[in-house]
Amino acid sequence: MKSVCSIAVELIKSRRAHSSATARRPGEDMCKELKTTVLRMLPPTCRGPSAPQEEHTDVAEILSYTVKALKEGHVVGVPTDTIYGLACLAQNSEAVRKTYDIKGRNGHKPLAICVGEIQDIYKYCKVKVKEALLGDLLPGPVTLVLERSEALNPDLNPFTSLVGVRIPDHAFMRRLCQMCAEPLALTSANISSNTSTVAVNEFQELWPKLALVVDGGPVGDNSRLGSTVVDLSVLGKYRIIRPGCALSSTVNVLEHKYGLSEDSGKE
């Protein structure tokens, strides 16, 4: 797992090209025509020996900016353990609608939620599997589809009684969820049906529609497969909705450790 406190940060605010008479900071040229704020996380080696004293404060600043944007109802671009995502507060109906608009996503395609701790799942989902099973798969590159509880925003995926839930194996994302103290709606950072993104420049066309972008560098393993999505809403059964990047390890846990059988969908 990537430790939040092992990341140094460069804060970049993009500017219009015509207003920049002064020298640009490193990396600012990438977003010079945009208004988006980019919060860039860099390896400690980029900062020299003084970095350890600055890391915690800088990451706290990034988290603070991001939480503020989310609480104000905005959509942000964030890194995860698989691909880059777009996130908003799942309990904010207007922010959820905005996320669909930004992606051009079909309104009948569901959004997953992202939480910081396994115990958070029990507030927003009705869990029919052992807690130990959740702990074996999460945090990790897996989305578990469970029956939703009444606590979840009824405007989020109103067409289904189920919801996918993630806890990314990414310290920044987990801490972000903890600080928000409510679930994030999370979807891939791309135009709907386009290729998933593993670097912020790959979804640059979306930047003007986002309040900020957190640049965590390249993420995932370049497979661009996203998380493995598995339906665990039926007692004793599992159904793979999307193979994703962790299929074999997920199936191994479900079948060999917990004795679940695959639900073919046939009676």
N, C-alpha and C positions, 0 to 999 in steps of 0.2 A: 504494500500500500504506500502511496506517495504521502509523505508527511507534510502537513501544512507548514510546520515550522522549519522545513528544510528548503523552502522556496523563497528566493529573493524576488523583488518586484520592481518593475518599471512602470510608472503611471504616465500614460500618454493621453492627451486630449487633442483630438483632431481639429484642424482649423481649415478654413477656406484658404485656398492658395493665394488669393490676392491680398489677404490680410497678414501674410507672414513675411515681414521684412527682416525678421531676425533669424538666426541660424536655427534649423530644426534639430530636435533631439533625435537620437538613433531610433529608427523605426517609424518616425512620424510621417515619412513620405508615403507609406502604404495607405494611409487614410487621410491624406491632405485635402481631398475634395469632399470629405464627409463631415458631419457634425457629431458623429458617434464618439462616445468616450470609450477608449480601449484601455483595459487594465491588464497589463502584461506581466506575467509571472515568469521569471528567468532563473536559471540555475545559480546557486550561490557563487560559483566560480566567476560569474560575470561581474561581481561586485568587489572582489578582492577581500582582504582580511577583515575589513570592518563589517562585512555582511552579517555575521551572526548576531550582532547587536541590533541590526535593523530589521531582520527578517520578521520577527513576530509583530512588530508595530506595522510594518508595511502590509502584511497579509491581513491583519486586523482591519486596516484601512480599506483594502479591497473588499473584504467581507461587509464592512459597514456601507460602502457605496452600493454594493449589490443588494443588500437587504433593504436599504432605503428605496432603491428603484422598484423592487418587487412590492414593497408595502404601499408604494404610490400607484400601483396598478399597472406598471410597465412590464414589458417582455424583455428578457435579457438573453444573451448568448453565453453558454457556459461549456467547459470541458467536462467529460465524464470518463469512466474507465474504458469506454468502447469507442464512441464517436462524439462529435460536438452536438449540443442540444440547445433548444429554445426552452426557456422556463418562465413560468409566471405562477402566481399564487392560485392553487386549484380552487380555493374557496371564493375567488373573485370572478364572478361571471363575466364581467366586461373584459377582464384580462384574458380569460379563456377564449372569448370570441375574437379578441384581437390576435391571439396566437393562430387561430384558424385562418384569419384574413392574411396575416403575414406570409404563411406558408402556401396559401391557396389550397388549403386542405379541404377535402370533402367533409361536410358537417356530420356525416354519419360514420366517419372513421374515428374511433375512440382515442383519447389521450391517456397515457399512463400517469400515475402519480409517483413522486419520489419523496421518501422520508429518510430521516437520519438514523433511526434506531428500530430494531425489530419490534419493540413494544409499541411503537407508533402504528404499526400495521393493524393491531387489534382495535384501535380506535376507529379506523376508517374501513375496515374489512371484517367479514365474518370468516374466521379461519377454521378449516376442517382438517388440518394436518397438525402433526406434532410441532411444538416450538423448536425442538432440536432439528427438525428438517429445515425450518426456516433458517436456522443458524448455520446449517451446512451449505446452504446455497447463497446466503446473503451475509455481509455485503459481497457483491459479485456481479458478473455480467449476465444476470438472469432477471427477467420480469415474470413475476408470479401473478396469474390472473385468478382473482378470488371474488367471492360475492361481496358486493359493496354494503357498507352499513349506512344507517340513516344520517350519520354525522357528516358524510361527504356531500359536498355541494350538489344539489339535485340538477343543476344546470350543466354539470360536467358529465358528458356521455349519458344524457337522459334516455337514450334509446336502448340501454342495456342495464341489467341488474348486476353486471360484473365490472371489475376494474383491474387493470394491471398495476402492480406496485413494484417499485425498484428501490434498492439501497445500493448505489454505485460504490465500488471499491475505490473510492476517490475521496481523500480526506477533505479537500476543499468543499466538495458537494455535500458531504455529510454534515460538515460544520455549518454550511449555509442553511440546510434544512433545520438544523437544531436552533439556529439563531432566529429563523423565521417563525419557529414554533407552530408550524402548520405545513401541510403537504404542498409540494410544488407540482404543477402540471408540467410534464416533460415530454418533448418530442424532438425528433431529429432536426438539426439546423440546416435545412435545405428547402428549396421549393418542392412541394409535394410531388412525389414520383421521381424526383431527381436523385442522383447518387448521394449517399451519405458523406459527411465531411469529417476529416480528421485533422484539419488545420483551419485557423480562423479565416485565412485569405480565401479559402474555398467557398465560403458563404458570404463574401464581401458584398454581394448585391443586396443582401438583407440588412446590412448594417444601418442604413438610414432609417429603417423601421424599428430599430432596437434602441432602448435607452442606453445600454452599454454592452460591451463584449469583454468577457474575461478570456484572455489569451493564455492558455496553459501549455502552449507548445504543441507539438504533434502528440496525438493520443491514439490509444488502441494499437493494433498490430498491422494496420493498413489493409486488413481484410474487408473493412467497411461493412461487416455483417450485422453490427448492432448486437443487442442482447438476445439471448435465447428466451423466447416467450412460451411459457407453459401454463396451461389451465389446470388449476388444482381445486376447482369449485365443486367437483363431484367426489364424495367420500370414497377413498380407496383407489381412485383412478387419476390418471394424468393424460393430458392431450397436448401435443406439441403444436403450437400455433405458428411459430416461426423458428426454424432451426438455429439461426444466429451463430454466435461464435463459441458457445459453450455447450453444444448439444450432447456430445458423448459423455462428458463429466456429469452433466445434469441428469441424464437418463440413468447413468450408473448409480447415482445417489438415490434416485426415486425407486428404482427397481431392486437393486441389490441390498441397499441398506434399510429401506423402509417398506419394501414389498408391494409397492403400488404397481398396478397393471395399466397398460396403455388402453385408453378409451378410443376405439376405432370410430365411434359415432354411429355404429350400426346396432340395431336392436337384435 
